[in-house]
C-alpha cells in the first residue's frame, strides 16, 4: 500500500536530484511554452464558447499540477482544439434553455470528466486506451480540426451574419453566402495567416541551409504567435484612437486574476444534461494525453506510466474545476515545443504556469485590443497540423480498407453533426471490427512444400514447410498432405465467440472432400427431418451417380490442427472440439485421429489434455 501511494506522486523520486542544469533548461522550455500557451488558451476558450480568461485558467492549473503527478518530462497540459470544440458544442446545447451559463456547464464537465479519469487511473484500467486504434483517433481529430477551421472563417473575415454554432457544413455554406459582408477584420486575419506560415516555412528553410543556427531559428519560429498578437494589438489600438466603436472585432475586457474561483455548482439536472457527453469527454481526455505522452516517451527514450498519466489528467481537471477551468488535456503542439526547447523534468510546466499567471494579473489590460481575427488565424494555423494527409490515407488504403472506412466515417460524421457523434461512431466501428475479427477469423487448409524442390522423390527424411494450399505465390509448389490427412490453421485463438464458426468450417470441408463411412438414407423414414438436400439428392440420384461418386473421395484418417496462432483456449473451445470430434467420427464411421501441432503455451496443452485429447 505504501508503494502504491508513493507511486501516485512520481515527483518524490526525482525532486531530490534536481539541480541547476535542470533548472536552467526547464526555465527556458517553460517560458517558451508559456508564451505560446497564452494566445492559444484564449483562442481555444472562444471555440469552447467561453470568455478568453477561462482558457488561461485551464492552462495555469494543468501546467502547474502536472509536475506532481506526471511521468513525462515533455507533456504540456492545457486547452486543446478538439476538447474545446466538444465543450463548445455541449455548452451551446445545454445553455439554449437559458437555465445555465456557459462556465457552469464547462466546469461540471471538467469536474466529472476528471473524476471518471481519476477512477480509471486509480484502478489501473489504462489498458482500455488500447482498444481504440490510431485510424479512429485520426478520424475524429481530422474531422474536429476541419470543423474548427471552418468555424473560424467567419471570425477571420469579421462576418456577423453567420451562426458559428451551427454544424460545420452549414457554416461552410453560409460563409460563402455572406462573404460580401466581410469587414476590415479580413485584412488582420489573412495577413496573420500569411505571417504564421511564412515564418514557419522560412525558419524551416533557413534551418536546413544553416544548421549551425538551428536554435535561433527554432525560437524565432516559436515566437511567431506572440509577435503576431503584439503587432496586431498595437495596430488595432492605433486604428481605434478617437473612435467610439471599433471597426473590427476585438477581445475587449479580460478580467484580471481568478475571478471564477469557487466550489463548482453540482446541479442534478445539469449533470443529467451533460451525462451523455461525459464519455466522449473522458475519451478525449485520456486518448489525447496518453497518446502524446507515449509518443514523446519513445522519441526521447524514456518510459511513461499510462495509468499514472490518467491519474494526472484526472487530478488536473478535478482541481481545475475549482479555479473555473474547463476540461484540459495534453497538447501535441505545446508538448513538441517543450521537447525541442530542452525540458529536463516535468517542472518546466510550473514555469509555463508562472508565465500564464503573470499575464492573468499584469497584462490583461493589454488584451483589450487583441483582434478576434488574429486569434482565429492562430487557431486555424494550429489545428491544420491535426489533419491527416494523403500519405496517411494511402497507407490505410493499402493496409486495411475497413480502417479507411472508419476514418472516413469519423471525419464525415464530425463534419455534418458534431464531434461527440464522431467519437462514438469511430469507437463503435473499431470495437465492432475487433469483435468481428475474433468471431470470424481467417482460416486456411495447409499443404506442404519440400525443402528440396529440385526432385520429385521424397522419403521419410524429407523436411517440409507447411503453407496454404492456395498460396498466392507458391501454390504451384504446394503438395497435398498424405491421402486421408487434412491440416487446418486458424489465425485466432479458439474461444466462445468463434468456436462455432471454426467447427462449422472444419466440418463443411471434411464433408465436401472426404468419403463418408455412414451410408446415406434409403427411405424417407430414415431421413433426418432437417435435411433439406435429401429430396434433391434422391431425385437426381440416377443422373449424378456417375459424376459425383462419393466412393472416389479418400477416407479421412487424421485431422491436424496447426495451433501456432492459438494463444488462448477456453472451455467453450475445448467442448466445441470434443463435439466436433464426435460428429466427425459419426461421419467417418470410425474414430479419426486428432493431432495438434505448434501448441503455443502449456496452458493450451493442459486444456486439451483435460478435455480428452491426450
C-alpha positions in Angstrom: 0.0 0.0 0.0 2.9 2.4 0.8 4.5 1.7 -2.6 1.1 2.3 -4.3 0.6 5.6 -2.6 4.1 6.8 -3.2 3.7 6.0 -6.9 0.8 8.4 -7.1 3.4 11.2 -6.7 6.3 10.5 -9.0 7.9 13.8 -8.1 9.1 12.1 -4.9 11.5 10.0 -7.0 13.3 12.9 -8.8 12.9 16.1 -6.9 15.8 15.4 -4.5 18.1 15.1 -7.5 17.0 18.5 -9.0 20.0 20.6 -9.9 21.0 24.0 -11.5 21.4 22.5 -15.0 17.9 21.1 -15.0 16.6 24.4 -13.6 18.0 26.5 -16.4 16.7 24.1 -19.1 13.3 23.9 -17.5 13.0 27.7 -17.2 13.9 28.2 -20.9 11.4 25.5 -22.0 8.7 26.6 -19.6 8.8 30.3 -20.6 8.9 29.3 -24.3 5.8 27.2 -23.9 4.1 29.8 -21.7 4.4 32.4 -24.5 2.6 30.0 -26.8 0.0 28.9 -24.3 -1.4 32.3 -23.6 -2.7 33.2 -27.1 -3.7 29.6 -27.8 -5.5 29.4 -24.5 -7.6 32.5 -25.2 -8.3 31.3 -28.7 -9.4 27.9 -27.6 -11.7 29.3 -25.0 -13.5 31.1 -27.7 -14.0 27.8 -29.5 -15.5 26.5 -26.2 -17.9 29.4 -26.2 -16.3 30.8 -23.1 -14.6 34.1 -22.3 -10.9 34.2 -23.0 -9.8 34.1 -19.4 -11.2 30.6 -19.0 -8.6 29.3 -21.4 -5.9 30.9 -19.2 -7.4 29.3 -16.1 -7.3 25.9 -17.7 -3.7 26.5 -18.9 -2.5 27.6 -15.5 -4.0 24.7 -13.5 -2.9 21.9 -15.9 0.6 23.2 -16.2 1.0 23.8 -12.5 -0.3 20.4 -11.2 1.1 18.0 -13.8 4.7 18.1 -12.4 3.4 16.4 -9.1 1.5 13.5 -10.8 3.1 13.1 -14.2 5.7 10.7 -15.6 6.6 12.6 -18.8 9.1 15.4 -18.9 7.7 16.8 -22.1 3.9 16.8 -21.9 2.1 20.2 -21.7 -1.4 20.2 -20.3 -4.0 22.8 -21.1 -6.8 23.6 -23.5 -6.8 21.7 -26.8 -8.6 22.3 -30.1 -10.7 19.1 -30.1 -11.6 19.3 -26.4 -12.6 22.9 -26.8 -14.8 22.1 -29.8 -16.6 19.3 -27.8 -17.1 21.7 -24.8 -18.3 24.4 -27.1 -20.9 22.2 -28.7 -22.1 20.9 -25.3 -22.3 24.5 -24.0 -24.4 25.5 -27.0 -26.9 22.7 -26.5 -27.2 23.0 -22.7 -27.4 26.8 -22.5 -30.1 27.0 -25.2 -32.8 26.8 -22.5 -31.2 29.8 -20.6 -31.2 27.8 -17.3 -27.4 27.6 -17.0 -24.4 29.7 -18.0 -21.6 28.5 -20.2 -19.0 28.5 -17.4 -21.3 26.3 -15.2 -21.5 23.7 -18.0 -17.8 23.8 -18.7 -16.8 23.4 -15.0 -19.2 20.5 -14.5 -17.7 18.7 -17.5 -14.2 19.3 -16.0 -15.2 18.1 -12.6 -17.0 14.9 -13.5 -14.7 14.1 -16.5 -11.8 14.5 -14.1 -13.4 12.2 -11.5 -14.0 9.5 -14.1 -10.5 9.7 -15.5 -9.1 9.6 -11.9 -11.1 6.5 -11.2 -9.9 4.8 -14.4 -6.3 5.6 -13.4 -6.5 4.6 -9.8 -8.0 1.1 -10.6 -5.4 0.7 -13.4 -7.7 0.5 -16.4 -5.4 2.3 -18.7 -5.5 -0.7 -21.0 -8.9 0.5 -22.2 -7.0 3.1 -24.3 -5.5 0.3 -26.4 -9.0 -0.7 -27.7 -9.2 2.4 -29.8 -6.9 2.2 -32.8 -5.0 5.0 -34.5 -7.3 5.4 -37.5 -10.3 6.0 -35.3 -8.4 8.7 -33.3 -7.1 10.3 -36.5 -10.6 10.3 -37.9 -12.3 12.4 -35.3 -9.2 14.5 -34.8 -9.2 15.3 -38.6 -13.0 15.9 -38.5 -12.7 18.2 -35.5 -9.8 20.2 -37.0 -11.8 20.8 -40.2 -14.8 21.7 -38.2 -12.8 24.2 -36.0 -11.1 25.7 -39.0 -14.4 26.2 -40.9 -16.0 27.7 -37.7 -13.2 30.3 -37.6 -13.6 31.5 -41.2 -16.5 34.0 -40.4 -14.5 35.4 -37.5 -11.4 35.7 -39.7 -13.4 37.8 -42.1 -15.4 39.7 -39.5 -18.8 38.3 -40.7 -21.6 38.7 -38.2 -24.5 37.0 -40.1 -23.0 33.5 -39.9 -24.0 31.4 -36.9 -20.8 29.8 -35.9 -22.7 27.4 -33.5 -24.2 25.5 -36.5 -22.8 22.3 -37.9 -19.7 22.8 -40.0 -21.4 22.1 -43.3 -23.9 24.9 -42.6 -21.1 27.3 -41.6 -19.3 26.4 -44.8 -22.3 27.2 -47.0 -23.3 30.4 -45.1 -19.7 31.7 -45.2 -19.8 31.9 -49.0 -23.4 33.2 -48.9 -22.4 36.1 -46.7 -18.9 36.7 -48.0 -19.8 40.2 -49.3 -20.3 41.2 -45.7 -16.5 40.7 -44.9 -15.1 43.6 -43.0 -11.6 45.1 -42.1 -11.1 42.0 -39.9 -10.2 40.1 -43.1 -7.1 42.1 -43.5 -5.9 41.2 -40.0 -6.8 37.6 -40.4 -5.3 37.0 -43.8 -2.1 38.9 -43.1 -1.9 37.0 -39.8 -2.1 33.6 -41.6 0.4 34.7 -44.2 2.8 35.7 -41.4 2.4 32.5 -39.4 3.0 30.2 -42.4 5.8 32.4 -43.8 7.7 32.4 -40.6 7.2 28.7 -40.2 8.3 27.8 -43.7 11.1 30.4 -43.7 12.6 29.2 -40.5 12.4 25.6 -41.7 14.2 26.5 -44.9 16.9 28.5 -43.0 17.4 25.7 -40.5 18.2 23.3 -43.4 20.5 25.8 -45.0 22.3 27.0 -41.8 22.1 24.1 -39.4 24.6 25.7 -37.0 21.9 28.3 -36.1 19.1 25.8 -35.6 18.3 27.0 -32.1 18.0 30.6 -33.2 15.6 29.7 -36.0 13.7 27.4 -33.7 13.0 30.1 -31.1 12.2 32.6 -33.9 9.6 30.2 -35.1 8.1 29.7 -31.7 7.8 33.5 -31.2 5.6 33.9 -34.3 2.3 33.7 -32.4 3.4 36.2 -29.8 4.8 38.6 -32.3 1.6 38.5 -34.3 -0.5 39.2 -31.2 1.7 42.1 -30.2 1.7 43.8 -33.6 -1.9 43.0 -34.3 -2.9 44.5 -30.9 -0.8 47.6 -31.5 -2.3 48.2 -34.9 -5.9 47.7 -33.5 -5.2 50.1 -30.7 -3.9 52.8 -33.2 -7.0 52.5 -35.5 -9.3 52.8 -32.5 -7.9 56.0 -31.3 -10.7 58.6 -31.2 -13.4 56.1 -32.1 -16.4 55.2 -30.0 -16.9 51.9 -31.8 -14.2 49.6 -33.2 -14.2 48.9 -36.9 -13.0 45.4 -36.1 -14.0 42.8 -33.6 -11.7 42.9 -30.6 -11.3 40.9 -27.4 -12.3 43.7 -25.1 -12.1 43.4 -21.3 -10.4 40.3 -19.9 -10.8 40.2 -16.1 -7.6 40.1 -14.0 -6.9 37.2 -11.7 -9.0 34.1 -10.9 -12.4 35.7 -10.8 -14.2 32.4 -11.4 -12.6 30.6 -8.5 -15.3 28.8 -6.5 -16.7 25.5 -5.4 -18.3 24.0 -8.6 -22.1 24.1 -8.7 -23.3 20.5 -8.8 -26.9 20.6 -10.0 -28.5 17.2 -10.6 -30.4 18.5 -13.6 -27.3 20.0 -15.1 -25.3 16.8 -14.6 -28.1 14.8 -16.2 -27.9 17.1 -19.3 -24.2 16.7 -19.7 -24.1 13.0 -18.8 -24.4 11.9 -22.4 -21.3 14.0 -23.3 -19.1 12.8 -20.4 -18.0 9.5 -22.1 -16.7 11.4 -25.1 -15.0 14.0 -22.8 -13.2 11.2 -20.9 -12.2 9.5 -24.2 -10.6 12.7 -25.5 -9.0 13.5 -22.1 -7.3 10.1 -21.9 -6.7 9.4 -25.6 -5.0 12.7 -26.4 -2.9 12.8 -23.3 -1.7 9.1 -23.2 -1.0 9.0 -27.0 1.1 12.2 -26.8 2.9 11.0 -23.7 3.7 7.6 -25.2 4.9 9.2 -28.5 7.3 11.6 -26.9 8.5 8.9 -24.4 9.5 6.8 -27.4 11.1 9.7 -29.2 13.2 10.8 -26.2 13.9 7.3 -24.9 12.1 7.1 -21.6 9.0 5.2 -20.3 5.8 6.6 -19.1 3.2 5.0 -16.9 -0.2 5.2 -18.7 -2.3 4.7 -15.6 -0.3 7.4 -13.7 -0.8 9.8 -16.7 -4.5 9.2 -16.5 -4.4 10.0 -12.8 -2.5 13.2 -13.5 -5.0 14.3 -16.1 -7.9 13.4 -13.8 -6.5 15.3 -10.9 -5.7 18.3 -13.0 -9.3 18.5 -14.2 -10.9 17.9 -10.8 -8.8 20.6 -9.1 -9.0 22.8 -12.1 -12.8 22.9 -11.8 -12.4 24.9 -8.5 -10.4 27.5 -10.5 -13.1 27.9 -13.2 -11.1 25.8 -15.7 -12.8 23.8 -18.4 -11.6 20.3 -19.4 -7.9 20.2 -20.4 -5.6 17.5 -21.6 -2.2 17.0 -23.3 -1.5 19.4 -26.2 0.6 17.9 -29.1 1.9 21.3 -30.4 2.9 22.6 -27.0 4.4 19.3 -26.0 6.5 19.3 -29.1 7.8 22.8 -28.2 8.6 21.6 -24.7 10.6 18.7 -26.0 12.5 20.8 -28.6 13.2 23.6 -26.1 15.2 21.1 -24.0 13.0 20.5 -20.9 14.7 18.2 -18.5 11.8 17.4 -16.0 8.1 18.0 -15.6 9.0 21.1 -13.6 9.1 23.1 -16.8 5.3 23.1 -16.7 5.5 25.2 -13.5 7.4 27.9 -15.2 4.9 27.9 -18.1 2.2 28.3 -15.5 4.1 31.3 -14.0 4.0 33.0 -17.4 0.3 32.4 -17.6 -0.1 33.7 -14.1 1.9 36.9 -14.9 -0.4 37.5 -17.9 -3.5 37.0 -15.8 -2.5 39.5 -13.2 -0.4 42.1 -15.0 -1.2 42.0 -18.8 -4.9 41.6 -19.0 -5.4 45.4 -19.8 -3.2 44.9 -22.9 -5.5 42.1 -24.1 -8.4 44.6 -24.7 -7.4 45.4 -28.3 -6.4 41.9 -29.4 -8.3 41.4 -32.7 -10.6 38.4 -32.9 -9.3 37.8 -36.4 -5.8 37.4 -35.1 -6.9 34.7 -32.6 -8.8 33.0 -35.4 -5.7 33.0 -37.6 -3.7 31.4 -34.7 -6.4 28.7 -34.2 -6.6 27.9 -37.9 -2.9 27.7 -38.1 -2.7 25.4 -35.0 -5.4 22.9 -36.0 -4.1 22.4 -39.5 -1.5 20.1 -38.1 -4.2 17.8 -36.8 -5.4 16.9 -40.3 -4.2 13.6 -41.6 -2.7 14.0 -45.0 -2.8 12.0 -48.3 0.2 9.8 -47.2 -1.8 8.5 -44.2 -4.8 7.8 -46.3 -2.8 5.9 -48.9 -1.3 3.8 -46.1 -4.8 3.0 -44.8 -5.9 2.1 -48.3 -3.1 -0.3 -48.8 -3.1 -1.9 -45.3 -6.8 -2.1 -44.3 -9.8 -0.8 -46.2 -12.1 -1.1 -43.1 -9.8 1.2 -41.1 -10.0 3.7 -44.0 -13.8 3.4 -43.8 -13.7 4.0 -40.1 -11.5 7.1 -40.6 -13.8 8.5 -43.3 -17.0 7.8 -41.2 -15.5 9.7 -38.2 -14.5 12.7 -40.4 -17.8 13.0 -42.2 -20.0 12.5 -39.1 -18.0 15.0 -37.1 -18.3 17.5 -40.0 -22.0 17.0 -40.6 -23.1 16.6 -36.9 -20.7 17.1 -34.1 -17.5 15.8 -32.6 -19.4 13.7 -29.9 -21.1 11.6 -32.5 -17.8 11.3 -34.5 -16.1 9.9 -31.4 -18.8 7.4 -30.7 -19.1 6.2 -34.2 -15.3 5.7 -34.6 -15.1 3.9 -31.3 -18.1 1.6 -32.1 -16.8 0.8 -35.6 -13.4 0.0 -34.1 -14.7 -2.3 -31.5 -17.1 -4.0 -34.0 -14.2 -4.6 -36.3 -12.2 -6.1 -33.4 -15.0 -8.4 -32.4 -15.7 -9.4 -36.0 -12.0 -10.4 -36.4 -12.3 -12.6 -33.3 -15.6 -14.1 -34.2 -14.9 -14.7 -37.8 -11.1 -15.5 -38.1 -9.3 -16.2 -41.3 -8.6 -19.9 -41.8 -6.7 -22.0 -44.3 -6.2 -25.6 -45.3 -2.4 -26.3 -45.4 -0.3 -28.1 -47.9 3.4 -28.7 -47.8 6.5 -27.7 -49.8 9.6 -29.8 -49.6 12.9 -28.1 -48.7 14.4 -29.6 -51.8 12.2 -28.7 -54.7 14.6 -29.9 -57.4 13.5 -33.5 -57.2 10.1 -35.2 -57.1 11.4 -38.1 -55.0 10.9 -37.6 -51.3 11.4 -40.0 -48.4 10.9 -40.0 -44.6 14.0 -37.8 -44.2 12.5 -35.0 -46.4 11.6 -31.8 -44.5 8.6 -29.8 -45.4 7.4 -26.2 -45.0 3.6 -26.0 -44.4 1.7 -23.2 -46.2 -1.8 -22.5 -47.5 -2.7 -24.8 -50.4 -4.0 -21.7 -52.3 -0.9 -19.6 -51.5 -0.8 -16.6 -53.8 2.8 -17.0 -55.0 3.8 -20.6 -54.0 0.7 -22.5 -55.0 2.5 -24.3 -57.9 5.0 -25.7 -55.4 2.5 -26.8 -52.8 1.9 -30.6 -52.4 -1.2 -32.0 -50.8 -0.6 -33.8 -47.5 -0.8 -37.6 -47.4 -4.1 -39.1 -48.5 -6.7 -39.0 -45.8 -4.9 -36.3 -43.8 -6.1 -32.7 -43.6 -4.3 -29.8 -41.9 -6.2 -26.7 -40.7 -4.9 -23.4 -39.4 -7.0 -20.6 -37.8 -5.5 -17.2 -37.3 -7.1 -16.5 -34.0 -7.5 -18.0 -30.5 -10.2 -20.6 -30.1 -12.8 -19.0 -27.7 -16.5 -18.8 -27.3 -17.2 -16.1 -30.0 -15.6 -18.1 -32.8 -15.8 -21.8 -31.7 -19.0 -22.5 -33.6 -17.7 -20.8 -36.8 -14.4 -22.8 -36.7 -16.2 -26.0 -36.0 -18.6 -25.4 -39.0 -15.7 -24.6 -41.4 -13.8 -27.8 -40.5 -16.9 -29.9 -40.8 -18.0 -28.5 -44.1 -14.6 -29.0 -45.6 -14.5 -32.6 -44.4 -18.0 -33.3 -45.8 -17.0 -31.9 -49.2 -13.7 -33.6 -49.5 -13.8 -36.9 -47.8 -15.8 -40.1 -48.1 -18.5 -40.7 -45.5 -18.4 -44.1 -43.8 -22.1 -43.7 -43.0 -24.4 -45.0 -45.7 -27.0 -42.4 -47.0 -30.7 -42.9 -46.0 -32.5 -45.1 -48.5 -36.1 -44.4 -47.4 -37.9 -41.2 -46.5 -38.4 -42.5 -43.0 -34.7 -42.8 -42.4 -34.0 -39.2 -43.4 -33.5 -36.5 -40.8 -36.3 -34.0 -40.6 -34.0 -31.1 -41.1 -32.1 -32.5 -44.1 -33.0 -30.0 -46.9 -30.9 -31.8 -49.5 -32.4 -35.3 -49.3 -35.2 -34.7 -51.8 -33.0 -33.1 -54.3 -30.3 -35.7 -53.9 -32.8 -38.6 -54.3 -34.5 -37.1 -57.4 -31.1 -36.7 -59.1 -29.5 -39.9 -57.9 -29.6 -41.6 -61.2 -28.3 -38.6 -63.1 -25.4 -37.8 -60.7 -24.3 -41.2 -59.7 -21.7 -41.4 -62.4 -20.5 -37.9 -61.9 -20.3 -37.5 -58.1 -19.4 -40.9 -56.8 -18.7 -40.5 -53.1 -16.5 -43.6 -53.1 -14.0 -41.8 -55.2 -13.2 -39.4 -52.3 -10.5 -40.5 -49.9 -11.3 -41.8 -46.4 -10.5 -39.4 -43.6 -7.7 -40.8 -41.4 -6.3 -37.9 -39.4 -7.0 -34.2 -38.6 -4.1 -32.0 -37.8 -4.7 -28.5 -36.2 -1.9 -26.0 -36.5 -2.1 -24.2 -33.2 0.6 -21.7 -33.8 -1.9 -18.8 -33.8 -4.0 -20.0 -30.9 -2.8 -18.1 -27.8 -5.9 -18.8 -25.7 -8.3 -21.8 -25.5 -11.4 -21.5 -23.2 -13.8 -24.1 -22.0 -16.2 -23.4 -24.9 -13.4 -24.0 -27.4 -12.5 -27.3 -25.8 -16.1 -28.5 -25.7 -16.6 -27.5 -29.3 -13.6 -29.6 -30.3 -15.0 -32.6 -28.4 -18.4 -32.2 -30.1 -16.7 -31.8 -33.5 -14.7 -35.0 -32.8 -17.8 -37.0 -32.2 -19.5 -35.5 -35.3 -16.6 -36.4 -37.5 -16.4 -39.9 -36.1 -20.1 -40.4 -36.9 -19.5 -39.1 -40.4 -16.5 -41.3 -41.0 -18.0 -44.4 -39.3 -14.9 -44.9 -37.2 -12.6 -43.0 -34.9 -10.4 -40.4 -36.7 -7.0 -39.4 -35.3 -6.5 -35.9 -34.0 -3.1 -34.2 -33.8 -2.2 -30.7 -32.5 0.9 -29.0 -33.8 2.9 -26.0 -32.7 1.0 -25.6 -29.4 1.9 -22.1 -28.2 1.5 -22.3 -24.4 1.5 -25.0 -21.7 -2.0 -23.9 -20.6 -3.4 -24.8 -24.1 -1.7 -28.2 -23.9 -3.2 -28.7 -20.4 -6.7 -27.7 -21.6 -6.6 -30.1 -24.5 -5.4 -33.0 -22.2 -8.1 -32.2 -19.7 -10.7 -32.2 -22.5 -9.6 -35.7 -23.6 -7.2 -35.0 -26.4 -4.2 -36.7 -24.8 
